[in-house]
Amino acid sequence: MKDTTLILLAAGSASRFDLPVKKQWIYLDNTPLWLRVARQFETVAEFAQIVVTAEEGEAAYMSRFADYRFVAGGNSRQESLANALAEVDTPWVLVSDIARCCLDSEMLERILAHKGEAACIAPALKAVDTVYHQNIPVNRDEIRLIQTPQLSRTETLRRALKEAKAFTDESSAIHALGETVLLVEGSSRAHKLTRREDLKRLDCLTPPSAETFTGFGLDIHAFEKGKTMKLGGVTIDVPMGFKAHSDGDVAIHALIDALLGAAGMGDIGEHFPDTDPRWKGADSMQLLEAVLQRIRGVGLEPRHADLTILAQTPRLGDYKERIRRTLAQALDLSSARVNIKATTAEKMGFVGRKEGVTVHAVATLGIYDWSHAL
């Protein structure tokens, strides 16, 4: 279908989902939900292009999973859709929500079979329960529950979204223009994943894989007199700190890089560049918390960390256990899953000359098991 672009809306914050991971990032086996949905569509039809909207800061990360077009979402579904439409140059566009994650291929074929018969073709279900509106019963035979995906003429949809009103889907926006909307039979399988309890209703969801991912981090900082030394989130009682844009906690910086490496998210400099005044003197523990929030948001969680601190000075024997417990608490791990080692450089190199400290870190991430929350 070289005349049709597929838009998948995956930019929601999932505030009603009530899990540490956003619903678009729950893993099915070893594949995030948004990618599984996109692949389901590809098994039914070939599209000229697939455009996926993403939460702020996630588009680049998503692009490492698939060769689609990723665009930043907006503050609403309507705004996200408008952003995606800016990338569309085909006469038809098929729009679906990632939350409609169990694609019924027969329903999709019914929609596509009616292309050209209306400005918008949308799947709909009949109401099977008694329906009240403003405390008054209405004829349920006249009620239709609209689903996605919806097929629309691209230019008509663009015009509809420019109206001042807010719309919850494409069909209502196009209907408001006075254009034709054709309803076809929907599917009970196309239930929307909105809340945690919806996970039980969707038969296409398979538990996540037990696969783990390992990353390595390395950081080096020279000493600077007159600063407070923070190492692994612990204040070290010495008359110097680290020369750095932030507080220079070399252990946390190495750990952050290890975590980012395991997640495939680049490095600390990409997330907190030293050219950005926001991070001037920043508390590295807060940087770690921000990274952990991003990692958990995309369906991963820490499983283990191991750090080696290479320092001729200061002597760290009395601090290792405090560092271990501090980092374990930050990672939400048992202290048995965090290890801290300290050694000297045998008086060799810049560390041996007591000019600074270097830290090596290894971290392991696992996939968040949402099935335990059922």
Contacts in CASP RR format, 6 or more apart in sequence:
PFRMAT RR
TARGET T0000
AUTHOR 0000-0000-0000
METHOD contacts of the structure
MODEL  1
MKDTTLILLAAGSASRFDLPVKKQWIYLDNTPLWLRVARQFETVAEFAQI
VVTAEEGEAAYMSRFADYRFVAGGNSRQESLANALAEVDTPWVLVSDIAR
CCLDSEMLERILAHKGEAACIAPALKAVDTVYHQNIPVNRDEIRLIQTPQ
LSRTETLRRALKEAKAFTDESSAIHALGETVLLVEGSSRAHKLTRREDLK
RLDCLTPPSAETFTGFGLDIHAFEKGKTMKLGGVTIDVPMGFKAHSDGDV
AIHALIDALLGAAGMGDIGEHFPDTDPRWKGADSMQLLEAVLQRIRGVGL
EPRHADLTILAQTPRLGDYKERIRRTLAQALDLSSARVNIKATTAEKMGF
VGRKEGVTVHAVATLGIYDWSHAL
1 45 0 8 1.000
1 46 0 8 1.000
1 47 0 8 1.000
1 48 0 8 1.000
1 92 0 8 1.000
1 112 0 8 1.000
2 46 0 8 1.000
2 48 0 8 1.000
2 90 0 8 1.000
3 48 0 8 1.000
3 90 0 8 1.000
3 91 0 8 1.000
3 92 0 8 1.000
4 45 0 8 1.000
4 47 0 8 1.000
4 48 0 8 1.000
4 90 0 8 1.000
4 91 0 8 1.000
4 92 0 8 1.000
4 93 0 8 1.000
4 94 0 8 1.000
4 112 0 8 1.000
4 115 0 8 1.000
4 151 0 8 1.000
5 47 0 8 1.000
5 48 0 8 1.000
5 49 0 8 1.000
5 50 0 8 1.000
5 51 0 8 1.000
5 87 0 8 1.000
5 88 0 8 1.000
5 89 0 8 1.000
5 90 0 8 1.000
5 92 0 8 1.000
5 93 0 8 1.000
5 94 0 8 1.000
5 154 0 8 1.000
6 38 0 8 1.000
6 41 0 8 1.000
6 47 0 8 1.000
6 49 0 8 1.000
6 50 0 8 1.000
6 51 0 8 1.000
6 93 0 8 1.000
6 94 0 8 1.000
6 96 0 8 1.000
6 149 0 8 1.000
7 50 0 8 1.000
7 51 0 8 1.000
7 52 0 8 1.000
7 53 0 8 1.000
7 81 0 8 1.000
7 84 0 8 1.000
7 85 0 8 1.000
7 88 0 8 1.000
7 93 0 8 1.000
7 94 0 8 1.000
7 95 0 8 1.000
7 96 0 8 1.000
8 34 0 8 1.000
8 37 0 8 1.000
8 38 0 8 1.000
8 41 0 8 1.000
8 50 0 8 1.000
8 51 0 8 1.000
8 52 0 8 1.000
8 53 0 8 1.000
8 96 0 8 1.000
8 97 0 8 1.000
8 98 0 8 1.000
9 53 0 8 1.000
9 77 0 8 1.000
9 80 0 8 1.000
9 81 0 8 1.000
9 84 0 8 1.000
9 95 0 8 1.000
9 96 0 8 1.000
9 97 0 8 1.000
9 98 0 8 1.000
10 24 0 8 1.000
10 34 0 8 1.000
10 52 0 8 1.000
10 53 0 8 1.000
10 54 0 8 1.000
10 55 0 8 1.000
10 62 0 8 1.000
10 98 0 8 1.000
11 53 0 8 1.000
11 54 0 8 1.000
11 55 0 8 1.000
11 72 0 8 1.000
11 73 0 8 1.000
11 74 0 8 1.000
11 80 0 8 1.000
12 22 0 8 1.000
12 24 0 8 1.000
12 55 0 8 1.000
12 73 0 8 1.000
12 77 0 8 1.000
12 80 0 8 1.000
13 22 0 8 1.000
13 55 0 8 1.000
14 22 0 8 1.000
14 23 0 8 1.000
14 24 0 8 1.000
16 194 0 8 1.000
16 195 0 8 1.000
17 23 0 8 1.000
17 193 0 8 1.000
17 194 0 8 1.000
17 195 0 8 1.000
17 196 0 8 1.000
18 195 0 8 1.000
18 196 0 8 1.000
19 26 0 8 1.000
19 196 0 8 1.000
19 368 0 8 1.000
19 370 0 8 1.000
19 373 0 8 1.000
20 296 0 8 1.000
20 297 0 8 1.000
20 299 0 8 1.000
20 301 0 8 1.000
20 368 0 8 1.000
21 296 0 8 1.000
21 297 0 8 1.000
21 298 0 8 1.000
21 299 0 8 1.000
21 368 0 8 1.000
21 370 0 8 1.000
22 55 0 8 1.000
22 297 0 8 1.000
22 298 0 8 1.000
22 299 0 8 1.000
23 33 0 8 1.000
23 98 0 8 1.000
23 99 0 8 1.000
23 193 0 8 1.000
24 32 0 8 1.000
24 33 0 8 1.000
24 34 0 8 1.000
24 98 0 8 1.000
24 99 0 8 1.000
25 32 0 8 1.000
25 33 0 8 1.000
25 34 0 8 1.000
25 297 0 8 1.000
25 298 0 8 1.000
25 299 0 8 1.000
26 32 0 8 1.000
26 33 0 8 1.000
26 205 0 8 1.000
26 208 0 8 1.000
26 299 0 8 1.000
26 368 0 8 1.000
26 370 0 8 1.000
27 33 0 8 1.000
27 208 0 8 1.000
27 209 0 8 1.000
27 299 0 8 1.000
27 367 0 8 1.000
27 368 0 8 1.000
27 370 0 8 1.000
28 36 0 8 1.000
28 204 0 8 1.000
28 205 0 8 1.000
28 206 0 8 1.000
28 207 0 8 1.000
28 208 0 8 1.000
29 206 0 8 1.000
29 207 0 8 1.000
29 208 0 8 1.000
29 209 0 8 1.000
30 208 0 8 1.000
30 209 0 8 1.000
30 211 0 8 1.000
30 367 0 8 1.000
31 39 0 8 1.000
32 65 0 8 1.000
32 298 0 8 1.000
32 299 0 8 1.000
33 98 0 8 1.000
33 101 0 8 1.000
33 193 0 8 1.000
34 52 0 8 1.000
34 62 0 8 1.000
34 98 0 8 1.000
35 65 0 8 1.000
35 66 0 8 1.000
36 101 0 8 1.000
37 96 0 8 1.000
37 98 0 8 1.000
37 100 0 8 1.000
37 101 0 8 1.000
37 103 0 8 1.000
38 50 0 8 1.000
38 52 0 8 1.000
38 66 0 8 1.000
38 68 0 8 1.000
40 103 0 8 1.000
40 105 0 8 1.000
41 47 0 8 1.000
41 50 0 8 1.000
41 94 0 8 1.000
41 96 0 8 1.000
41 103 0 8 1.000
41 108 0 8 1.000
41 149 0 8 1.000
42 50 0 8 1.000
43 105 0 8 1.000
44 103 0 8 1.000
44 105 0 8 1.000
44 108 0 8 1.000
44 109 0 8 1.000
45 108 0 8 1.000
45 112 0 8 1.000
47 94 0 8 1.000
48 90 0 8 1.000
49 68 0 8 1.000
49 69 0 8 1.000
49 87 0 8 1.000
49 88 0 8 1.000
49 90 0 8 1.000
50 68 0 8 1.000
50 69 0 8 1.000
51 68 0 8 1.000
51 69 0 8 1.000
51 70 0 8 1.000
51 71 0 8 1.000
51 84 0 8 1.000
51 87 0 8 1.000
51 88 0 8 1.000
52 62 0 8 1.000
52 68 0 8 1.000
52 69 0 8 1.000
52 70 0 8 1.000
52 71 0 8 1.000
53 70 0 8 1.000
53 71 0 8 1.000
53 72 0 8 1.000
53 73 0 8 1.000
53 74 0 8 1.000
53 80 0 8 1.000
53 81 0 8 1.000
53 83 0 8 1.000
53 84 0 8 1.000
54 62 0 8 1.000
54 70 0 8 1.000
54 71 0 8 1.000
54 72 0 8 1.000
54 73 0 8 1.000
55 73 0 8 1.000
56 72 0 8 1.000
56 73 0 8 1.000
57 72 0 8 1.000
58 298 0 8 1.000
59 70 0 8 1.000
59 71 0 8 1.000
59 72 0 8 1.000
60 70 0 8 1.000
61 264 0 8 1.000
61 265 0 8 1.000
61 298 0 8 1.000
62 68 0 8 1.000
62 70 0 8 1.000
63 70 0 8 1.000
64 264 0 8 1.000
69 87 0 8 1.000
71 83 0 8 1.000
71 84 0 8 1.000
71 86 0 8 1.000
71 87 0 8 1.000
72 83 0 8 1.000
73 79 0 8 1.000
73 80 0 8 1.000
73 83 0 8 1.000
73 84 0 8 1.000
74 80 0 8 1.000
74 83 0 8 1.000
76 166 0 8 1.000
77 97 0 8 1.000
77 168 0 8 1.000
78 161 0 8 1.000
78 166 0 8 1.000
78 167 0 8 1.000
78 173 0 8 1.000
81 95 0 8 1.000
81 161 0 8 1.000
81 170 0 8 1.000
82 161 0 8 1.000
85 93 0 8 1.000
85 154 0 8 1.000
85 157 0 8 1.000
85 158 0 8 1.000
85 161 0 8 1.000
88 154 0 8 1.000
90 154 0 8 1.000
91 153 0 8 1.000
91 154 0 8 1.000
91 155 0 8 1.000
92 115 0 8 1.000
92 151 0 8 1.000
92 152 0 8 1.000
92 153 0 8 1.000
92 154 0 8 1.000
93 151 0 8 1.000
93 152 0 8 1.000
93 154 0 8 1.000
93 157 0 8 1.000
94 111 0 8 1.000
94 112 0 8 1.000
94 149 0 8 1.000
94 150 0 8 1.000
94 151 0 8 1.000
94 152 0 8 1.000
95 148 0 8 1.000
95 149 0 8 1.000
95 150 0 8 1.000
95 152 0 8 1.000
95 157 0 8 1.000
95 170 0 8 1.000
96 148 0 8 1.000
96 149 0 8 1.000
96 150 0 8 1.000
97 148 0 8 1.000
97 192 0 8 1.000
99 192 0 8 1.000
99 193 0 8 1.000
99 194 0 8 1.000
100 147 0 8 1.000
100 148 0 8 1.000
100 149 0 8 1.000
100 190 0 8 1.000
100 191 0 8 1.000
100 192 0 8 1.000
100 193 0 8 1.000
101 193 0 8 1.000
101 202 0 8 1.000
101 204 0 8 1.000
101 205 0 8 1.000
102 189 0 8 1.000
102 190 0 8 1.000
102 191 0 8 1.000
102 202 0 8 1.000
102 203 0 8 1.000
102 204 0 8 1.000
102 205 0 8 1.000
103 189 0 8 1.000
103 190 0 8 1.000
103 204 0 8 1.000
104 186 0 8 1.000
104 187 0 8 1.000
104 189 0 8 1.000
104 190 0 8 1.000
106 187 0 8 1.000
107 123 0 8 1.000
107 184 0 8 1.000
107 185 0 8 1.000
107 186 0 8 1.000
107 187 0 8 1.000
107 189 0 8 1.000
107 190 0 8 1.000
108 149 0 8 1.000
110 123 0 8 1.000
110 184 0 8 1.000
110 185 0 8 1.000
110 186 0 8 1.000
111 121 0 8 1.000
111 122 0 8 1.000
111 123 0 8 1.000
111 149 0 8 1.000
111 150 0 8 1.000
111 151 0 8 1.000
111 184 0 8 1.000
112 151 0 8 1.000
114 121 0 8 1.000
114 151 0 8 1.000
114 182 0 8 1.000
114 184 0 8 1.000
115 121 0 8 1.000
115 151 0 8 1.000
116 153 0 8 1.000
117 182 0 8 1.000
118 179 0 8 1.000
118 180 0 8 1.000
118 181 0 8 1.000
118 182 0 8 1.000
119 152 0 8 1.000
119 153 0 8 1.000
119 156 0 8 1.000
119 174 0 8 1.000
119 177 0 8 1.000
119 179 0 8 1.000
119 180 0 8 1.000
119 181 0 8 1.000
120 150 0 8 1.000
120 151 0 8 1.000
120 152 0 8 1.000
120 153 0 8 1.000
120 156 0 8 1.000
120 157 0 8 1.000
120 170 0 8 1.000
120 171 0 8 1.000
120 174 0 8 1.000
120 175 0 8 1.000
120 179 0 8 1.000
120 180 0 8 1.000
120 181 0 8 1.000
120 182 0 8 1.000
121 150 0 8 1.000
121 151 0 8 1.000
121 152 0 8 1.000
121 181 0 8 1.000
121 182 0 8 1.000
121 183 0 8 1.000
121 184 0 8 1.000
122 146 0 8 1.000
122 147 0 8 1.000
122 148 0 8 1.000
122 150 0 8 1.000
122 151 0 8 1.000
122 169 0 8 1.000
122 170 0 8 1.000
122 171 0 8 1.000
122 181 0 8 1.000
122 182 0 8 1.000
122 183 0 8 1.000
122 184 0 8 1.000
123 146 0 8 1.000
123 147 0 8 1.000
123 148 0 8 1.000
123 149 0 8 1.000
123 150 0 8 1.000
123 183 0 8 1.000
123 184 0 8 1.000
123 185 0 8 1.000
123 186 0 8 1.000
123 187 0 8 1.000
123 190 0 8 1.000
124 144 0 8 1.000
124 145 0 8 1.000
124 146 0 8 1.000
124 147 0 8 1.000
124 183 0 8 1.000
124 184 0 8 1.000
124 185 0 8 1.000
124 186 0 8 1.000
125 144 0 8 1.000
125 145 0 8 1.000
125 147 0 8 1.000
125 186 0 8 1.000
125 187 0 8 1.000
125 188 0 8 1.000
126 140 0 8 1.000
126 141 0 8 1.000
126 143 0 8 1.000
126 144 0 8 1.000
126 145 0 8 1.000
127 140 0 8 1.000
127 141 0 8 1.000
127 143 0 8 1.000
127 144 0 8 1.000
127 145 0 8 1.000
128 140 0 8 1.000
129 140 0 8 1.000
130 137 0 8 1.000
130 140 0 8 1.000
131 137 0 8 1.000
131 138 0 8 1.000
131 140 0 8 1.000
131 143 0 8 1.000
132 138 0 8 1.000
144 183 0 8 1.000
146 169 0 8 1.000
146 171 0 8 1.000
146 172 0 8 1.000
146 183 0 8 1.000
147 186 0 8 1.000
147 187 0 8 1.000
147 190 0 8 1.000
147 192 0 8 1.000
148 169 0 8 1.000
148 190 0 8 1.000
150 169 0 8 1.000
150 170 0 8 1.000
150 171 0 8 1.000
152 170 0 8 1.000
152 174 0 8 1.000
156 174 0 8 1.000
156 177 0 8 1.000
156 179 0 8 1.000
157 170 0 8 1.000
157 173 0 8 1.000
157 174 0 8 1.000
159 177 0 8 1.000
160 167 0 8 1.000
160 170 0 8 1.000
160 173 0 8 1.000
160 174 0 8 1.000
160 176 0 8 1.000
160 177 0 8 1.000
160 179 0 8 1.000
161 167 0 8 1.000
161 173 0 8 1.000
163 173 0 8 1.000
163 176 0 8 1.000
163 177 0 8 1.000
165 173 0 8 1.000
165 176 0 8 1.000
167 173 0 8 1.000
167 176 0 8 1.000
171 181 0 8 1.000
171 183 0 8 1.000
174 181 0 8 1.000
175 181 0 8 1.000
189 203 0 8 1.000
189 204 0 8 1.000
191 198 0 8 1.000
191 201 0 8 1.000
191 202 0 8 1.000
192 198 0 8 1.000
193 199 0 8 1.000
193 202 0 8 1.000
196 373 0 8 1.000
196 374 0 8 1.000
199 205 0 8 1.000
199 370 0 8 1.000
199 371 0 8 1.000
199 373 0 8 1.000
199 374 0 8 1.000
200 374 0 8 1.000
207 369 0 8 1.000
207 371 0 8 1.000
208 367 0 8 1.000
208 368 0 8 1.000
208 369 0 8 1.000
208 370 0 8 1.000
208 371 0 8 1.000
209 367 0 8 1.000
210 366 0 8 1.000
210 367 0 8 1.000
211 366 0 8 1.000
211 367 0 8 1.000
212 303 0 8 1.000
212 364 0 8 1.000
212 365 0 8 1.000
212 366 0 8 1.000
213 262 0 8 1.000
213 263 0 8 1.000
213 264 0 8 1.000
213 300 0 8 1.000
213 364 0 8 1.000
213 365 0 8 1.000
213 366 0 8 1.000
214 262 0 8 1.000
214 362 0 8 1.000
214 363 0 8 1.000
214 364 0 8 1.000
214 365 0 8 1.000
215 258 0 8 1.000
215 259 0 8 1.000
215 261 0 8 1.000
215 262 0 8 1.000
215 362 0 8 1.000
215 363 0 8 1.000
215 364 0 8 1.000
216 257 0 8 1.000
216 258 0 8 1.000
216 261 0 8 1.000
216 360 0 8 1.000
216 361 0 8 1.000
216 362 0 8 1.000
217 254 0 8 1.000
217 255 0 8 1.000
217 257 0 8 1.000
217 258 0 8 1.000
217 261 0 8 1.000
217 360 0 8 1.000
217 361 0 8 1.000
217 362 0 8 1.000
217 363 0 8 1.000
218 254 0 8 1.000
218 257 0 8 1.000
218 358 0 8 1.000
218 359 0 8 1.000
218 360 0 8 1.000
218 361 0 8 1.000
219 250 0 8 1.000
219 251 0 8 1.000
219 253 0 8 1.000
219 254 0 8 1.000
219 257 0 8 1.000
219 268 0 8 1.000
219 358 0 8 1.000
219 359 0 8 1.000
220 250 0 8 1.000
220 356 0 8 1.000
220 357 0 8 1.000
220 358 0 8 1.000
220 359 0 8 1.000
221 242 0 8 1.000
221 243 0 8 1.000
221 244 0 8 1.000
221 248 0 8 1.000
221 250 0 8 1.000
221 253 0 8 1.000
221 356 0 8 1.000
221 357 0 8 1.000
222 242 0 8 1.000
222 243 0 8 1.000
222 350 0 8 1.000
222 355 0 8 1.000
222 356 0 8 1.000
223 240 0 8 1.000
223 241 0 8 1.000
223 242 0 8 1.000
223 243 0 8 1.000
223 354 0 8 1.000
223 355 0 8 1.000
223 356 0 8 1.000
223 357 0 8 1.000
224 240 0 8 1.000
224 241 0 8 1.000
224 242 0 8 1.000
224 243 0 8 1.000
225 239 0 8 1.000
225 240 0 8 1.000
225 241 0 8 1.000
226 239 0 8 1.000
226 240 0 8 1.000
226 241 0 8 1.000
227 240 0 8 1.000
227 241 0 8 1.000
227 242 0 8 1.000
227 243 0 8 1.000
228 235 0 8 1.000
228 241 0 8 1.000
228 247 0 8 1.000
229 235 0 8 1.000
229 236 0 8 1.000
229 238 0 8 1.000
229 240 0 8 1.000
229 241 0 8 1.000
229 242 0 8 1.000
229 314 0 8 1.000
230 236 0 8 1.000
230 241 0 8 1.000
230 242 0 8 1.000
230 247 0 8 1.000
230 248 0 8 1.000
230 249 0 8 1.000
230 252 0 8 1.000
230 284 0 8 1.000
231 249 0 8 1.000
231 250 0 8 1.000
231 251 0 8 1.000
231 309 0 8 1.000
231 316 0 8 1.000
231 319 0 8 1.000
231 323 0 8 1.000
231 357 0 8 1.000
232 249 0 8 1.000
232 251 0 8 1.000
232 252 0 8 1.000
232 255 0 8 1.000
232 284 0 8 1.000
232 323 0 8 1.000
232 326 0 8 1.000
232 327 0 8 1.000
233 249 0 8 1.000
233 251 0 8 1.000
233 252 0 8 1.000
233 284 0 8 1.000
233 285 0 8 1.000
233 323 0 8 1.000
233 326 0 8 1.000
233 327 0 8 1.000
234 319 0 8 1.000
234 322 0 8 1.000
234 323 0 8 1.000
234 326 0 8 1.000
236 314 0 8 1.000
236 316 0 8 1.000
236 319 0 8 1.000
238 313 0 8 1.000
238 314 0 8 1.000
241 248 0 8 1.000
242 248 0 8 1.000
242 249 0 8 1.000
242 250 0 8 1.000
242 356 0 8 1.000
242 357 0 8 1.000
244 274 0 8 1.000
244 281 0 8 1.000
245 274 0 8 1.000
245 279 0 8 1.000
245 280 0 8 1.000
245 281 0 8 1.000
245 282 0 8 1.000
246 253 0 8 1.000
246 272 0 8 1.000
246 274 0 8 1.000
246 279 0 8 1.000
246 280 0 8 1.000
246 281 0 8 1.000
246 282 0 8 1.000
246 283 0 8 1.000
246 284 0 8 1.000
246 287 0 8 1.000
247 281 0 8 1.000
247 282 0 8 1.000
247 283 0 8 1.000
247 284 0 8 1.000
248 284 0 8 1.000
249 284 0 8 1.000
249 285 0 8 1.000
250 357 0 8 1.000
250 358 0 8 1.000
250 359 0 8 1.000
251 307 0 8 1.000
251 309 0 8 1.000
251 323 0 8 1.000
251 327 0 8 1.000
251 359 0 8 1.000
251 361 0 8 1.000
252 284 0 8 1.000
252 285 0 8 1.000
252 287 0 8 1.000
252 288 0 8 1.000
252 327 0 8 1.000
253 268 0 8 1.000
253 284 0 8 1.000
253 359 0 8 1.000
254 307 0 8 1.000
254 359 0 8 1.000
254 360 0 8 1.000
254 361 0 8 1.000
255 288 0 8 1.000
255 305 0 8 1.000
255 307 0 8 1.000
255 327 0 8 1.000
255 361 0 8 1.000
255 363 0 8 1.000
256 268 0 8 1.000
256 284 0 8 1.000
256 287 0 8 1.000
256 288 0 8 1.000
256 291 0 8 1.000
257 267 0 8 1.000
257 268 0 8 1.000
257 361 0 8 1.000
258 305 0 8 1.000
258 361 0 8 1.000
258 362 0 8 1.000
258 363 0 8 1.000
259 291 0 8 1.000
259 292 0 8 1.000
259 295 0 8 1.000
259 302 0 8 1.000
259 363 0 8 1.000
259 365 0 8 1.000
260 266 0 8 1.000
260 267 0 8 1.000
260 268 0 8 1.000
260 271 0 8 1.000
260 291 0 8 1.000
260 295 0 8 1.000
261 267 0 8 1.000
261 363 0 8 1.000
262 300 0 8 1.000
262 363 0 8 1.000
262 364 0 8 1.000
262 365 0 8 1.000
263 295 0 8 1.000
263 298 0 8 1.000
263 300 0 8 1.000
263 365 0 8 1.000
265 271 0 8 1.000
265 294 0 8 1.000
265 295 0 8 1.000
268 287 0 8 1.000
268 291 0 8 1.000
271 287 0 8 1.000
271 290 0 8 1.000
271 291 0 8 1.000
271 294 0 8 1.000
272 279 0 8 1.000
272 282 0 8 1.000
272 287 0 8 1.000
273 279 0 8 1.000
279 287 0 8 1.000
285 330 0 8 1.000
288 330 0 8 1.000
289 330 0 8 1.000
292 302 0 8 1.000
292 330 0 8 1.000
292 331 0 8 1.000
295 301 0 8 1.000
295 302 0 8 1.000
295 365 0 8 1.000
296 368 0 8 1.000
299 367 0 8 1.000
299 368 0 8 1.000
300 365 0 8 1.000
300 366 0 8 1.000
300 367 0 8 1.000
300 368 0 8 1.000
301 332 0 8 1.000
301 365 0 8 1.000
301 366 0 8 1.000
301 367 0 8 1.000
301 368 0 8 1.000
302 331 0 8 1.000
302 332 0 8 1.000
302 333 0 8 1.000
302 363 0 8 1.000
302 364 0 8 1.000
302 365 0 8 1.000
302 366 0 8 1.000
303 333 0 8 1.000
303 337 0 8 1.000
303 364 0 8 1.000
303 365 0 8 1.000
303 366 0 8 1.000
304 333 0 8 1.000
304 337 0 8 1.000
304 338 0 8 1.000
304 363 0 8 1.000
304 364 0 8 1.000
305 327 0 8 1.000
305 331 0 8 1.000
305 333 0 8 1.000
305 337 0 8 1.000
305 338 0 8 1.000
305 339 0 8 1.000
305 361 0 8 1.000
305 362 0 8 1.000
305 363 0 8 1.000
305 364 0 8 1.000
306 338 0 8 1.000
306 339 0 8 1.000
306 341 0 8 1.000
306 361 0 8 1.000
306 362 0 8 1.000
306 363 0 8 1.000
307 323 0 8 1.000
307 327 0 8 1.000
307 339 0 8 1.000
307 340 0 8 1.000
307 341 0 8 1.000
307 359 0 8 1.000
307 360 0 8 1.000
307 361 0 8 1.000
307 362 0 8 1.000
308 341 0 8 1.000
308 342 0 8 1.000
308 343 0 8 1.000
308 359 0 8 1.000
308 360 0 8 1.000
308 361 0 8 1.000
309 316 0 8 1.000
309 340 0 8 1.000
309 341 0 8 1.000
309 342 0 8 1.000
309 343 0 8 1.000
309 357 0 8 1.000
309 359 0 8 1.000
310 343 0 8 1.000
310 344 0 8 1.000
310 345 0 8 1.000
310 351 0 8 1.000
310 357 0 8 1.000
310 358 0 8 1.000
310 359 0 8 1.000
310 360 0 8 1.000
311 342 0 8 1.000
311 343 0 8 1.000
311 344 0 8 1.000
311 345 0 8 1.000
311 351 0 8 1.000
311 356 0 8 1.000
311 357 0 8 1.000
312 344 0 8 1.000
312 345 0 8 1.000
312 347 0 8 1.000
312 351 0 8 1.000
312 352 0 8 1.000
312 353 0 8 1.000
312 354 0 8 1.000
313 354 0 8 1.000
316 323 0 8 1.000
316 342 0 8 1.000
317 342 0 8 1.000
320 340 0 8 1.000
320 341 0 8 1.000
320 342 0 8 1.000
321 340 0 8 1.000
323 340 0 8 1.000
324 335 0 8 1.000
324 338 0 8 1.000
324 339 0 8 1.000
324 340 0 8 1.000
325 335 0 8 1.000
327 338 0 8 1.000
327 340 0 8 1.000
328 334 0 8 1.000
328 335 0 8 1.000
328 337 0 8 1.000
328 338 0 8 1.000
331 337 0 8 1.000
331 338 0 8 1.000
344 351 0 8 1.000
344 352 0 8 1.000
345 351 0 8 1.000
345 352 0 8 1.000
346 352 0 8 1.000
347 353 0 8 1.000
350 356 0 8 1.000
351 357 0 8 1.000
351 358 0 8 1.000
END
